[in-house]
Amino acid sequence: MKKIFSLFLIVFPSVFSFPQTTEGPKNGPIITFLEKAHDFGDIQQGEKVEYVFKFKNTGTQPLIVTDVVTTCSCTAKRWTKEPIPPGNTGEVILTFDSAGKQGIQNKVITILSNAANAIERVSIRVNVMPKQ
């Protein structure tokens, strides 16, 4: 029994000890969105609504957004195209056209960049009410 207890004391700490890392900030750009979702609420069919998603470069090198991909042609997009220095902000502007849509619409927008987190997603939600 004493041998088992001694073995336990030797093995137990080594099983549950984890290497400690002192990882500092990552090199390169990092895109950090202030908000990742927006709900427009109820709108009337045919209305266009717009929202600006703001982001910050929390990395150590300039951030470049290379593309913004939407899930349908009903969502137009514009974005900051010039390099964003560390600590500065940029934006992705989305316009949703509700023509021909009805009911709850959930749209996911994919942002591609040179950041360490190269693929980020934001979403919009809207409830399109029929014309009266």
C-alpha positions as CSV (number, residue, x, y, z in Angstrom):
1,M,0.0,0.0,0.0
2,K,2.8,2.3,0.9
3,K,4.4,1.7,-2.6
4,I,1.1,2.5,-4.4
5,F,0.8,5.7,-2.4
6,S,4.4,6.7,-3.2
7,L,3.8,5.9,-6.9
8,F,0.6,8.0,-6.8
9,L,2.5,11.0,-5.4
10,I,5.0,10.8,-8.2
11,V,2.6,10.2,-11.1
12,F,-0.3,12.4,-10.0
13,P,1.5,15.8,-10.2
14,S,3.1,15.0,-13.6
15,V,-0.3,14.1,-15.1
16,F,-1.9,17.3,-14.1
17,S,0.9,19.8,-14.6
18,F,0.5,21.8,-17.7
19,P,3.3,23.7,-19.4
20,Q,3.0,27.4,-18.8
21,T,3.2,29.6,-21.8
22,T,4.0,33.3,-21.6
23,E,2.7,34.1,-25.0
24,G,2.7,37.8,-25.7
25,P,0.6,39.6,-28.3
26,K,0.5,38.0,-31.7
27,N,2.4,39.6,-34.5
28,G,0.4,40.9,-37.4
29,P,-3.0,42.4,-37.8
30,I,-6.0,41.3,-35.8
31,I,-9.5,42.4,-36.7
32,T,-11.8,43.0,-33.7
33,F,-15.5,43.9,-34.3
34,L,-17.2,46.1,-31.8
35,E,-20.5,44.3,-32.6
36,K,-21.0,41.1,-34.5
37,A,-24.8,41.2,-35.0
38,H,-27.5,43.8,-35.6
39,D,-31.3,43.4,-35.5
40,F,-33.2,45.9,-37.6
41,G,-36.5,44.8,-36.1
42,D,-39.7,45.2,-38.3
43,I,-39.6,47.0,-41.6
44,Q,-42.0,47.3,-44.5
45,Q,-41.5,45.2,-47.7
46,G,-39.6,47.4,-50.2
47,E,-37.6,49.4,-47.6
48,K,-33.8,49.6,-47.7
49,V,-32.0,49.7,-44.3
50,E,-28.3,50.3,-43.7
51,Y,-26.0,49.4,-40.8
52,V,-22.3,50.1,-40.1
53,F,-20.2,47.4,-38.5
54,K,-17.1,49.1,-36.9
55,F,-13.9,47.2,-36.3
56,K,-10.5,47.9,-34.9
57,N,-7.1,46.6,-35.8
58,T,-5.9,45.3,-32.4
59,G,-2.8,43.7,-33.9
60,T,0.7,45.0,-34.5
61,Q,0.7,45.5,-38.3
62,P,-1.6,47.2,-40.8
63,L,-4.9,45.4,-41.5
64,I,-6.3,45.1,-45.0
65,V,-9.8,43.9,-45.6
66,T,-9.6,42.1,-49.0
67,D,-13.3,41.1,-49.5
68,V,-16.7,41.2,-47.9
69,V,-19.0,38.3,-49.0
70,T,-22.8,38.3,-48.6
71,T,-25.2,35.4,-48.7
72,C,-27.6,37.1,-51.3
73,S,-27.7,39.9,-53.8
74,C,-30.2,41.7,-51.5
75,T,-27.3,42.8,-49.3
76,A,-25.0,45.4,-50.7
77,K,-21.7,46.2,-49.0
78,R,-18.9,48.8,-48.8
79,W,-15.8,48.7,-46.6
80,T,-12.7,50.5,-45.6
81,K,-10.3,49.6,-48.4
82,E,-7.1,51.3,-47.4
83,P,-4.7,49.7,-44.9
84,I,-5.7,50.2,-41.2
85,P,-2.8,50.9,-38.9
86,P,-2.6,49.2,-35.5
87,G,-5.1,50.8,-33.1
88,N,-7.1,52.4,-35.8
89,T,-10.7,51.6,-36.9
90,G,-12.5,50.7,-40.1
91,E,-16.0,49.8,-41.1
92,V,-18.1,47.5,-43.1
93,I,-21.4,49.2,-44.4
94,L,-24.2,46.9,-45.2
95,T,-27.4,47.8,-47.0
96,F,-30.3,45.3,-47.0
97,D,-33.0,45.7,-49.7
98,S,-36.3,44.0,-48.6
99,A,-37.9,44.1,-52.1
100,G,-39.4,40.7,-52.8
101,K,-38.6,39.5,-49.2
102,Q,-41.1,38.6,-46.5
103,G,-40.8,37.4,-42.9
104,I,-37.6,37.0,-40.8
105,Q,-34.4,37.3,-42.7
106,N,-31.0,36.3,-41.3
107,K,-28.0,37.3,-43.4
108,V,-24.4,36.3,-42.6
109,I,-21.6,38.4,-44.0
110,T,-18.1,37.1,-44.2
111,I,-15.2,39.5,-44.0
112,L,-11.9,38.3,-45.4
113,S,-8.6,40.0,-44.5
114,N,-4.9,39.6,-43.9
115,A,-5.5,39.3,-40.2
116,A,-4.5,36.4,-38.0
117,N,-8.2,35.8,-37.8
118,A,-8.5,36.1,-41.6
119,I,-12.2,35.0,-41.8
120,E,-14.7,36.9,-39.5
121,R,-18.5,36.9,-39.7
122,V,-21.1,39.4,-38.8
123,S,-24.9,39.1,-39.2
124,I,-28.0,41.1,-39.7
125,R,-31.6,40.2,-38.9
126,V,-34.7,41.8,-40.1
127,N,-38.4,41.0,-40.0
128,V,-40.0,42.1,-43.4
129,M,-43.6,42.9,-43.0
130,P,-45.9,42.7,-46.1
131,K,-47.0,46.0,-47.8
132,Q,-50.3,47.2,-46.5
